């Protein structure tokens, strides 16, 4: 019951969390994208799209979003902001929530800011030392702050925006002078109306984009918004599902062992009942009914515990979602029913086979003990139950790789543990054959302990396998808590560049770099940068629709940041080709990043054509680089020879770690170079680290379930052979063995069992952790070499303690009393 409660609670808690977050995203899907259908583009939209929306009777709005630096009117303080210019029909769905001051009550409003004014997030006021009514400078324009922006309906599901918002009227945009030919601006046209008209407009827009071969454009609908937003929680979801899977798998082992021990202890009583005339069907219904009632009670308790746990986990994940718990949809019955069904299948697959054997016990077992031995369950019953349980776990995982690694690795390791244990026992049997069992030496004790294990090989195999699995779960949790989670933390290097500066004009480069030296920046990443669109591969025009992979479509449909370098950039490793063909004095080839080459199917020798500001540039791929993106250094998908940058609209990018007073340095740079955009990556990385810690806290909370399940497995595995061991010790005492000898022999036997189980469990935990790090979580992973000796020592000590605890009574009582208690 304890194991079932843990499994159902873990599965239902994760199911409730996923369901509520997904439900919130689906409920607000239209608000997330700003309308029923949205056309997104990286260049101004053709007016034809707007005319088509009006002709179909659809309401519409247009927005333009881009990053910029905001200043107070003195120019002493600066802040990177996300500017949104909105038209007269904004917002199309729902309303904007504003405050007329930081302490003022909230109010809802439809419509854009009045021309000449802006709405800003509270973070802008704090960073610039401003208040409502003050002037804010954006580019060449000074706009008055009229309200504090609390919430806007089309922010993308209320997930975190790292740059605070400044919302302005579209009529004020030309006066700022912020949008230039190379500016990064996202233009959106959102429409809303009848489902039929909106769907027809979306279909027409997609056809138009394909017909005109327009690039950098896509059509978003309500159906597309949910999955895209859910990717923000993907890694946290994988961690939580992994822990739930481990809990369920450990519970399966504990249930199987506990049920077998339950059946063994009731064989004699069932034999007596059958000898007194009780029919097999009555006996079967009695025990199966008891078992099912127990399972039903455990399932109800597990679901209730899961409800409590999901509330706690939603609270721990509050940094990933901006909505309050009360704003999320209420938990539905689907996760509860699924977890309950999985729990009952777990009970029937791993517990009921042992109970069914009670009904088949022979009445003669009252007189002949060998007829009362617990036999193996029919293979078809066990296989069917395991298969059903495996399918449910795969569905619960929500990720094929995660499910295969967790369930497949668990089943494979169980088989491997059993085979290794059986081979070891065969070796022990050969080793002790023909040897004496004198207890006068250490070797004699080893022989006696080995002989004891070899006399009941299958029981020892089951015990070693189960103990290995329990230790595997506990060590996997330790590795998850340390190696994988530390790798997640380490994915954001502590000494990485914390400032990225873009839009540095060529004539500003010398004075900008001199300013960095003046402020104590000894070195920086420095690259020329221009934007180009991939238009052909080997002379054949290429379009996003040519690819089935979503990532590939997005890459082809957007513009690339292109650069050049005479040396191999930091955190780059050459994996194929010749770097000098890109960086040498007579270079004429391209260097591409390994990941994008795999995604788009590039190979050495392929010819790529880019459209750069209307001019087409073609060159072959001459090298492939592996890029460590977690280094946070400036990196590029494609590097060009320097000769190709001539006569191109080049700007420069700098990345560095700001020393001392970073904010003062940012302010000075922006005052000296007003066109620059300084991205404070340090604050973003600090926020990311905070989010990671929140996810880790939620995962560790769920770890308690898996930890308890692993302890249940250990307890059940050590209790499984207790009855046989007590009987053996009682017989030994009846034959004259001293309590001291038996105690020493039992401890040596348990050291054998514990050390082997620790070794196997450590190997399995290391293997599964490495697979998860490589294929699921995409983290570097280093094997902790101290795990093996530490696991063997801990398992041996644990087994010795359990052996002493289980035998303390039999070593104190008279042999006859112990044998009568077992008869």
N, C-alpha and C positions, 0 to 999 in steps of 0.2 A: 504494500500500500504506500509506504514511504517513497519508494522508487517511482511508482506511477504518479503520485502527486507532483513530484519534482518534474517529471517529463511533461505532463500535461500543463503545468504552470509555465514552464519555459516556452513551450510551443505556443500556447495561447497568448502569452504576454507579447512575444515577438509578432504574432499574427495581428493582435489588436493594434500595436503601434503602427505596423505597415498599413493596415486597413484605414486607420484614422488619418494618417498623413496623406495617403492616396486619396481618400475621400475629400479632404480639404482642398487638394489640388484640382480634382475633377469639379467640385462644387464652384470653385472660383476660376475655372478655366477661361471663361470669356473675359473676366477682369484681368487675368494674367497677361493676355496678349493685347488687350485693349479693344477687342471687338470680336465678331463672329469669324471674320476673315481678315487677315492682315498681309499686306505686301511689304516686304522688308527689302531694302536696297542700300548699297554703299555709295550710290550716286543719286542725284535728283531724279525723281520719277517723271516719266513722260506724262503730260497732262491728259493723254488719252485714257489712262486708268481712272482718273477722277471723273471724266465725262461719262465713262461706262457705268461707274457706280451711281451717278446721278440719274442716268437714263433708266436704270433698273429700280429706281425708287429707294435706294439704300441711303441711310444716314452715314456720314463719313467724317473723319478727322485726320489731320496730318500732323506729324511731329518730327523733329530732328533732334538727335541726341549726340553729344560729343563731349570729350573731356577738355577742361580748360583750367587756367589759374585765375582765381578770384582774389582781389586785393581790397583792402580798405582804401579810402580816398587818399590817405597819406602815403600809401605804398610801403608802409613799415611791415605789414603782415600779409602773408599769402596763404592760400589753401587750394589744393587740387580739388575741383568740384566736377560733378557731372551735370552739364547744362542741358536742359530740355526746353526747346522752343515749341510752343503749342499754338494751334489755330483757334478760331472762334468757336468750333464745335467741341472743344475739349471740356470734360472727358465724355467719351461716347457712351460708356456704361458706368453706372454708379456715380459717386461724387467724390470730390477732393475734401479731405479733412484738414482744417486750418486752425490756428490760434492767432489772436491778435497780439499776443505776447507770450513769453515763456510760461507764465503762471496763469494765463487767461484760459477760460473754458474752451473746449473744442467746439467747432461748428463745421457743418457740411456746406459745400457750395458747388454749383455747376458753373462752368465757364472758365476762361483763361485769366491770368493776371491782367490787370489794366495796363495799357501801353505806358511805358516809362517806369513800371514797377516790377518787382520780382518777389517770388515766394522762395524761402530758403529753409533747409533743415536746421534744427537747433545747433547741430555741430558746426555749421558755418559761422553762426553768431559767436560761439565760444572760441573758435580758432582765430577769428579776426577781431575779436573784442568789440563787436557791433551789437546794436539792438534794433528793434523794429522802429522804422522811421529814418534810420541812417542810410547813407548812400553806399552802394557796392559797385566797385569798378570791375567790368568785364571787357577786356580788350580796350577799345577806344571809347566805350560808353559807360556813363555813370547812371545807375538805376536805383531807385529808392526801394528799400525793403518794406513791403506793406504787411506781410503776414509770415508766420512760422508754418512751414509745411509739415504736417504730422503724418499724413498718409495719402498716397496717390493710388488709384485703382490699377494702373497698368505698370507696376514696378517689377513684375516677374515673380508672382506668388508670395510676395512678402519676404523672400529670402534676402540675404545680406547683400547690400550694395556698399562696396568699400569706399567709394567717393560720395560725399554727401551731395544732395540734389540742390540745384538752383533752377527754378522754373521761371521762364520769361515768355512774354508774348511774342509771337512770330514776327510781328511788325517791327520789333526792336532789333531783330537779328542783324540786318544789314549795317546798322550803325556801330556794331561792336567790331566789325572787321575780322572776326575770329575764323570765319570759314574761308579758306584759301584752296587753291587747286589740289594740294597734297594733304589736305586736312582729312582726319578720320571721322566721318559723320555717318550715322545710321539714320536713314530716312524711312518712315513708316506711314503707310496709308491704311487705316483701319475702317472697316465698314460693318454695319449692323442693320438687320431688318428681318424679313421673313426667312425661314430656313431655306426655302426653295430658291429665293432670289440670291441669298448669300452664297449658297452652294453653286448656283449657276455662275455667279461672278467669279468665284474661286476657280472653277473649271476654265472659264474664259481666260483668266489671268495666267494660269499655268500654260495654257495653249499658246498664248501670246508670247510668253517668255521663251518657250521652246521654238516658236516660229521665227522670232527675231534673233534667236541665239544670244539673248541678253545675259550678261554675266553679272555676278554679284547680287542677284535677285532671287528671292524665294517667296513662296506663299505659305503662310501659317494659318492653321485652323484650330478650333477648340480641341479637336481630337489629337492634334500634334503637341499641344502644350504640356499635358500631364507628364508623359514619359521624359521629355526633355528636362523638366524641372526636377523630376525624381532622381536624376543622376546626381544631384547635390548630396543626397542621402545614401547613394549606392554603397560606398565603402562602409559607412556605419551599419547599414543593413546587412552587408556580408558578415561583418564581425558578429552581430547579434544572432544571425541565423546559424553561424558556425557554432556558437556556444549552445544554442538550442539543440542543434544536431548532436553535439557531443553529449549533452544531458540525456537526450532520448536514447542514444546508443548505449551509454552507461546504464541507463535504467533497464534496457533490454537484458543486458548481462546480469544485472542484479536480480531481476524478476526470474530469469531462467534458473539461476542458482538457488534462490530462495524457494521457488516452487519445487525444485528437485529435493531440497532438504526437507521441505514440508511433507512431500510424498514419502520420503524414506522413513520419516518418524511416525507415519501413520500406517505403514504397511502391515504391521502386526495386528493393530486394532481392526483394520479392514478384513484381514484373514479370519479373525475371531468372529466378526459379524457375518461373514459368508458361511463360516462353519456352523453358525447358529441359525442359518436359513435365510438371511437377507439376500434378495435377488440383486443381480449385478446392476440392473437398470435403476433400482432404488438407490443403491450405493453411489452410482454415477451421478444421479440427479442431486443427491445430498451434497457431495463435495463440489460438483461443478456449480450448483446454485450458490453455495457458500463463497466460492471463488468469484463468481460474477457479481454478487452483492458487494463484495469487498472492492472489486474493480469499479463498480458504479459509484460507490462512496468516494473512492480516491479520485475519480474523474471530476465529480462535483467540487471537491475540495481544491483540486488543481486549477479548475477554471476560475474559482473565486480568488485563489492566490494569484493567478495570472492577471485578473482584473486589477488587483492592487499593485502588482509589479509594473504593469504597463503605465499606470498613472505616474509612478515614480520615474520610469524611464523617459516619458514624455517631458517631465520636468527637467531631467538631467540633459535632455537634448534641446533645451530652450534656445541655445545659441544658434542652432541651425535653422530654427523656424521662428519667425517674428510674431506669429499669432499666439494668443494665450490658449491654455488647455481648454478653457470653457468655449472657445471659438471653434474648436475642432468638432467634427461630427461625432455623435455618440458611438461607442463601440457596438458593432453588430454581432449577430449570432454566428456568422460564418466561421471566424477564427475559433470560436469556442467549440462549435460542432466538429470542425476539422481536428482540433487538438484532442477532443474527447474521442473521436473515432480512431485517431492514431493511438491513443492510450489503450482503448479496448482491443485493437488489433495487436498491440504490443503484449497485452495480457494473454490473449488467445494464442498468439504465435509462440511465445516463449514460456508461458506459465501453464496453460491448460494441458499440453501434451504430457507433462509429468503427472498431473492430476488424473488424467484419463487412465493411466496405468494402474491407479489404485483399484479401479473397478475390475481389473483383470487378474488381480492377485488370487492365487489358488488357495482354497480352504486348508489344504495340507501344509501351507506355510506355517500354520500354528505349531506343527510338529517338526517340519523340515525347514530349517532356516534358509537353505539354498534356494528354495522355491519362492522365497519372499524377497529376493533381490530385485532392485529397481532396474528394469531393462530399458534399453534405448527406445525412444518413441519412433513410430513409423516415419521413414524418411520423407514420404510424400506430404505428411502433415507438417513436418518441420519446414520443408522447402516452401510449401505454399504460404505458410505464415510469414517466413522470412522475406519472401518475395513481395507479399502485400505490404509488409512494414517498410521494405526498401522503397517501394513506389511512393508511399505516403511521405517518407522522409525526403525523397527527391522533389516532390511537389512542394514540400515545406521549405526546402532550401531556396527555391526561386531562382537558382542559378545552376546550370547543368554542371559546370566545372566544380563548383563548390560542393554540390551533391555527390558527384562521382568521387572527388578526392576524400570527402568525409566518410561516406558510406562504403565506397569501394575500397578505400584504404583500410577502413575498420575491418571489413570482412576478410580482405587479403591478409592483414596482420594477424587476425584471429587464427586463420589457417596456418600461417607461418609460425606463430607462437606454438601451436599444438604440435606441428611437425618437429620443430627444434626440441621441444620438451620430450617428445617421444624418442627422438634419436639420442638425447642425453641419457634417458632412462635405459635404453638398450645398451648404451655404452657402460652405464653403471652396473647393469646386470652381468655383463661379461667381465667387468673388473672385479666384482666380488665373488665370481664363481671360483670355487676351490680355495678361497681364502678363509682364514679363521675369523672369529668375531671376538677375540680377546679385547677386553676393555681396559687392559693395563697400559696401553699406549694410545697416543693420539690417532695413529693409523688404525688401531682397532676400533675406536669410536667412529671414525670415518667409514670403516667397512660396515659396521652395524647400522649406521644411519642410511648408508647406500642400500643395504639389503632391505631395510624397511620400506624405502621408496620403491625398490624394484619388485616387491611382493604385491603391490597394488598400483600397477603402472597407469591404468586409465584414470583412476582417481587422482593420481599425482599429476597427470597431464592436464586434466580439467582444472585442478587447483592452480597449477603454474600458469596456465593460459588465462584464467580468470584474474589471478593476482596481477599478471602482466598487463591486462587490459585496464584494471583499476589504476595501476601506477602510470600507465600510458595516459589516461585521462588527466590525472593530477599533474604529470610532468608537461603535458601539452598545454595545460592552463598556465603553468609556470612560464613556459616558453612564449606563449601568447602574451602573457603579462610583461615579459622582459624583452625577448628578442624581437618579436613582431611589432609590439607597441613602441619599443625603443627605436626600431627602424622607421616607424611612422613619424615619430618625433624627429628623428635624424634626417628625414626627407626634406626638412627645412634647415639648411646649415646655419649655425650660429654666427659665422663670420662672413656670410654672403653679402654682396653689394646690397645696400638698402636704399639707394637712390638711382633712378633711371631718368635721364633727361633726353627728351626728343625734340625734334624740330629745330636743331641748331643749324643755322645757315652757314654756308662755306666761309663767308666773310667774317663771321663771328667766331670761327673755330680758334684762331690764335689767342684772342683775348679771353675766350671762355676757359681754355685750358690754363692760361696764366692765372685766372681767378681761382681755379681749383688749387693750383700750387700755392697761391697766397693764403688759402684757407687750410692748408695742411694735407691735402689729398696727394699722396705720393704717386699713385698710379691708378689708372682707370681703364675700363674696357672702352675702346674708342673705335667706332665703325662708321663708315659711310652707309647710308641707307636710302633706298628708293623702292617704290612700289611697282610691281608688275604682275600681270595676269597670265597664267599658263594658257596658251591658245592652241598649241599643237604638239604632238609627240611623233617623232620620225616623219614630220611633214603632214600627218593626218590631224585634222581639227579635233579637239577634245572638248567634251562638255560633261558637266556633272551628272547628267542623266545617263551617261554611258556606264556608270558604275553602280553596282548594287549595294556597295558598302556606304553607309551614311557618312562616315568620316571622310571617305574619298570624295563623295559628292560635295561636301562642304569645302574641302581643300581646293577643288577645281573651280568652284563657283566664286571663290573669294580672291582678293589680291594677295600676293606673297610680299613679304618684306625681304628684299634682296640686299646683299652686301658683298664686300670683298675684303680679303685679308692676305697679307704677305707671309704671315706665320700661321701655323695651325692654332686655332683659338683654344682658350682654356676650356677644360672639361670636354674636349673633342679628341677622339681616337680614330685614326685612319684604319678602316677595315678592308678596303679594296681600292685598287687603282693607284695612281701616282699624284701626290699632292702638288708637285711642281707644275703639273699641267694646268693647275688653277692659280698657283701663286708665283710661278717662275717668271723670269723676264719676258719669255715668249709664249706665255700661257694663253690657251684658247679654249679651255674646257671648263666644265662646271663641276662643283663638288656638292653632293646632295646628302642630306641626313638619312641615316639607315631606315628609320621608322617610316618616313614619308616615301622612301623608295619602295619599301615593302607594300605600303598601303596603295600606292598608285601603280605598282608593277614596273617601276623603273629598273633598268640594269645598265651596267657599264657599256658605253658605246651608243646608247639611245640619244637621239637628238631632241632637245627641248626648245620650244619657241615661246618667248614671253613678249607680251605687249606692254611696253613701258612708255607711258604718256603718248600713245599713238604711234610709237616707233617699234617695229618688231626686231627682236634680237634672237638669233638662233645659235646654239652651241651644243657640242656633245657632252655627255656625262663622262668624266675622266677619273673621278674618285668618289668614294662613299665613306661617310664619317658616322661614327657612333657618338651621340651627344648625351651627356649626363645633364638632363634638364633640371634635376633637383639641385644643381650647383648654384642656380640663380644668377649665373653670369649671362651676359648678352650672348645669344645664340641665334642662328638662322638656319632655316631649312635648306636654302640654296645660296651658295657663294659663287660669285662671278669673277673672272679675271678683271684686273683694274682697267685694262684697255676698253672694256665694255661700258665703263661708267662715264667715259668722255661724252660731253655734250648731253648729259642726262640731268634731270632735276634732282640732284643729290642733296640730302640734308644729312646731319650727323647725329649719332646716338652715343651717349656716354652712360656708363654704369660704374658706380663707385660706392664705397662705404664712407659716409660722412663722419668726420671726426668732431669731437667737441659739441658745440651748440649747433645741431643740425638745422633747427628751425631758423636760426639767425642766418645761417649760410644760405638756406633756400630763399629767404626773403631778399638777401643781397643779390643773389643771382637773377631773380625775377625782376628786381628793380633795374638792374644793369641790362638785362636782356628780356624785355617784356613779352616777346613772342614765344619764349620757351615754355614747355610743359614739364614740370618737375614732379615725378611720381614718387611719393614717399612709400617705397616698398616695405620699409621697416615697420611702419604702423600696420600695413596689410599682413605682414608675416606674423607680427605679434597677435593680430586678431585670429589668424589661421591657427597659431599654436594654442590659443585659448579654445577654439572650436575643437581641436584635436583632443585637448584635455577633457572637454565635456563628453565627447564620444567615448573616450577611454573610461571615464567614470561610469557611464551607462553600461558599457561592456562588462566592467568589473562587477557591477551590481548583479548582472545576470550570471556572472561566473560563480556566484554563490550556489546557484542551482546545480551547475555542473560539478562543483567541488563536492557538494553533498552527495550527488549521484556516484561520484568516484569513490567516496568513503563507503557508500552502501555496497558497492561492488567488492571492496576490500573486506568488509565485514562478512558478506555472504560467502566469499571464496574461502576465507579462513574458517568459517563455521561449517562448510560443506563436508569436510573430512573429519570433523571433530569426533563423531560417533565411532568411526573406525579406529581412530587413533586412541580413544579412551579404551576401547575393547582390547586393542593390542597391548596397551600399557598394563591393563588389569591382568591379562594372561601372563605377561612377563613377570609381574610381581608375584603371581601365583606360583611361577616356576622358580622363584627365589631371587630375582633381580632386586637390587636395592633402589630406593627412591633417588639417591644421588646419581647412580648410573643412568637410570631412565631419564632423569632430568637433563643430564649432559647429552645423552644420545638424541633426545627430542630437540634440544637446542641446536645441535649440529645438523640434524635433518632440516630444521626450519631455515638455518643459514643457507644450506644448499638451495632450497626452494626460493627463498627471498632473493638471494644474490642473482640467480638465473632470471627470475621474474623482473628484477630491477634492470638487468642488462637488456633484456628483450623490450621492456617498456621504454627505456631510454632511447634505444635504437628506433623504435616505432614513432615515438614522439618527435625525434629529430627529423625523421623522414617526412612525416606529415607536415611539420612546421616548414620545412624547406619547400615542399610542394605548394603549400598555401602561399608562402611568401613569393614564390616565383610565378605561379600561374593565376592566382586569384588577386592578391593584394599588390603585386608588382613592387616588392621591396627587396633590397639586397639583404642577404641573410648569412650570418657567420655561425657555424656550429659551435655551441659552448662545450668545449672538450671536457670540462669538469663535470658535465652532466652524468657521464657514464659511471665513474667511480662514486660520485655522490649518490646516484640512484641505487647502485648496488649496496652501498653501505646502509642507506636509509631503509631499503626494502628488507635487508637482512635483520636490522634491528627491529623493524616493525613485525616481521614474521616471528622473531624470537619472543617478542613481547606477547604476541597473540598465542603462540604455542604454550608459553608459560601460563597465561591466563586460562586457557582451555583445559590444561592438565593439572592445575593446582589442586582440584578436589580429589581426582583419582589417585594422586600421589600421597594424599593424606589419609584416604579411607582404606579399609581392609579390601583385599582383592575380591573376596566373595561378595561383599556389598556392592562393589562396582559392577560385577558381572550380573548380579540379580537385577540391578537397576536397568541394565541394557537388554535383558531378556524379554 
